[in-house]
Each structure stands twice: as structure tokens, then as C-alpha cells.
């Protein structure tokens, strides 16, 4: 190979290599809008792995990251006016074993009453 061919090869190889290396480091684009809209207008009943006998009910739920850990964040809804009622509650997504989705409060109340009556 002549010196001219080697120089041409180096001039082409360096930018191609840089573009390839930078493309490997790039994170895939995130679409936070999609995750927020997933629970929009719904009420969620969450059962945690640590305490499967009780559920936390949240409204205005959004998926939020704190560091590397995702959380479901929402306002507590409690018919018995418990400690979570009206408060912002953060539930680690890794601790959720089940999610029940309700369209509105009347749907939640109907499901709660049918559970209490054993139907």
C-alpha cells in the first residue's frame, strides 16, 4: 500500500470508529409521557409483597424514578380515613405484587363492598 492509501484509510477509519463508539454509549430514548399516561385518571389498588393482606389505594398515580429505582407515586385514597388518605405515598415498584385498576371511586366502592359481602 502506498502512503497515500494508508492516509486515506486513517482519515476514513477514525470518524467511522468515533461514530460507532458514541452510538454504543447512547441510551435509548425514554418516553416519560407514555408511562405517565398509563395510569391517567385511574385509581390503583396495590398489594405489596411484604404485606399481602392489606392494599394501598392510590389516585393520580404516576411512575417516578428516584435514582435507579422506579416508584408508583400517588395520593392515598382510604374510605376509612386512614393515615394514607390524601397523603402522597411512594411505593417501590419492586415491592408491588399485584395492581388492581379502578376507573373511578364508585368502581372502587363497588369492588370493596362486593369483597366484604363475599361475592
N, C-alpha and C positions, 0 to 999 in steps of 0.2 A: 504494500500500500504506500502510496505517496504521502508526503507530509500534508498536502492539500486535502486529501481524503480523510486523514485522521483528524485534522482540524474541523472539517465539516461534520464529521461523526460526533465529535465532542460538543460542538455548538448545538446540534440537534438533540443529543442524548441528555444533556444537563437539564434543559427546560422540561423535557418529557418526564424525566425522573422526578423533578420537583413537583410537577402537577400530580403525578401518581402518588407521591408521598403525602401531599396535602389532602388529597381526596380520601386517603385511608384514615386520616385523623378527624375528618369532619363527622360530626354527629348527624344522625338522620334528623330531618326537620320534625319538630314536635308541633302538634296541633292542639293547643290547650283548649281551644274553643269547643272541640268535639267532646272532650272529657267533661267540660262544664255543662254542656247541653244534655249529656246523658241522663242526668237526674233532674233537669229543669222542671219545676212545677210539681214535683212528686214528693211524697213522704216515704221515708225508708224505715223499716224495722230491721235493726241489725242485731244478730246474735253473735256474741263473742266466744272464742274458743275457751277462754279462761272461765267463763260463767255461762254455760249453755242454757241454764234455767231462767235467765232473765234477758230481756231485749231492751235495746236503746232505740227510741224512735226519734228520728230527725227530719226536719223540713229545711228547705232552702239549701240542700246538700250540694257541695262541690268537692272535687278531688283536688287536693293540695299537696305539694311536696315540701317537706322540711328536711333539708339535706338530701339524702338519697332515699328516705322513707316516705311512701305515699300515705296520706291520711284522708279519711272522709270527714269533712268539716260541715257542721250544720247546727241549727237551733234545735234544742231539745223540745219535744212535744210529749207531754205527760198528762193523761186525763186525771190522774190522782194528785196533780200538782206537786210532784216530787222534786228533788233537787235539780234535775236537769231541765225542768220546764222553763223555757225562754232563754236558757243559757247557751252559749256557744260551746259545743262539745267536739273534741278532736278524737277520732277513733282510728288507730293504726290499721290500715287495710290488711296487713299480715295477720291481725288478730280476729278478723271477721270470718266466721264460718258459714254464715247464711245471711242473705239480704232478701227481705220481703218488700215489694214495691206496692204503694197505695196511690191511687190517683188524687185523692183529697182526704180531708178529715172525716167526712161522712163514710167513706170507704173504710178508713181505719177503724172508726167506731163500730161499724157493722161487723168487721172481722173480729174485733175484740169481744163483742157481745156473743157472736157465734162460738168463739173459743171458750168463753166462760160457761155457756149453756151446754157445751159438749157436742155441738152439731158438726 
